[in-house]
Amino acid sequence: MKQAEDLRIYIEVIRRGNFSAAAGYLGFSKQYVSRRIAALEARLGVRLLNRTTRRLGPTVLGMEYYDKVSAIVMALDEADRSVSSHSRQLKGRLRVAAPLSYGLRFLPALVSVFMAQHPEAEIDLAFSDRYVDLVREGYDLAVRVGRLADSTLVARKLATVRFLTVASPAYLARHGEPENPEALRDHACLLYGHGRDVHWNYRVDNRAFAVAVHGRLLTDNGDILCHAATAGDGIAQLPDFIIESHVRDGRLKMLLQAFEPRPSAAFAVYPHHRQGSALMQTFVGAIAEALVASRSPLGNAMP
């Protein structure tokens, strides 16, 4: 039991970056946390942490050890939950990460209903457009929109998502409408991402291709781009759930529809060892059911 406690202490020290924060989260004293980490290093015979007066961080071996023991501790937690699965009431805490725009549109009402149905369940819900490393950051589940890069995770498709090119009537009146994707090179484009090497995907003759686009505005949030497009600042390529109302009321016009790329999707992703979690599977099922009951924006039915 002491070994399992040491692993939990070590995980929280890495996640929170210092002994004091880990101690406060776990309910221990800073001295106790420091002593247990020292004992763990002594038992392993290696240095897990680099300590300076200003910062604390894992060594190379310390990070490798963290990756491995995180999965072990999560599996132990899941074993505890599965043993008590005879109870009909779902219990436990679920840490969920979701992209800001998508999450704020679809999750708040669902979470309220889910918590009312399962009063002993706890949901930690984080909205961010950054990439979340589930294992290293201690999340059980993430909702992701678009292509999935990490094949080590289990993925369940939740909904179809179309990426559409749009601009305001005011912008098009000033600059004209592009007739094909290549013409975007002559337009002010509104860029999504973390760097200016941005490409938009299209299809011609059933073949996929990408066009490099350029513009003055770069952001990692789709709602900001939608606002800029509506204001006439340029052309944007955005998911349908963001632009739906703006297209319907005429503030944005869909462009290059003959070249629209294949639909993408929203997914629930989680580590393999979390597949047996009744709480998580029930939560994912609730998301999928809620989305199926709705209709995708702009007439595209969700799966």
Buried (B, 14 or more C-beta within 10 A) or exposed (E): EEEEEBBBBBBBBBBBEBBBBBBBEBEBEBEBBBBBBEBBBEEEEEEBBEEEEEEBBBBEEBBEBBBEBBBEBBBEBBEEBEEEEEEEEBBBEBBBBBBBBBBEBBBEEBBEEBEEEBEEBEBEEBBEBEEBEBBBEBBBBBBBBEEBEEEEBBBBBBBBBBBBBBBBEEBBEEBEBBEEBEBBEEBBBBBBEEEEEBEBBBBEEEEEBEBEBBBEBBBBBBBBBBBBBBEBBBBBBBBBBBBBEBBEEEBBBBBBEEBBBEBBBBBBBBBEBBEBBBBBBBBBEBBBEBBEEEEBBBEBEBE
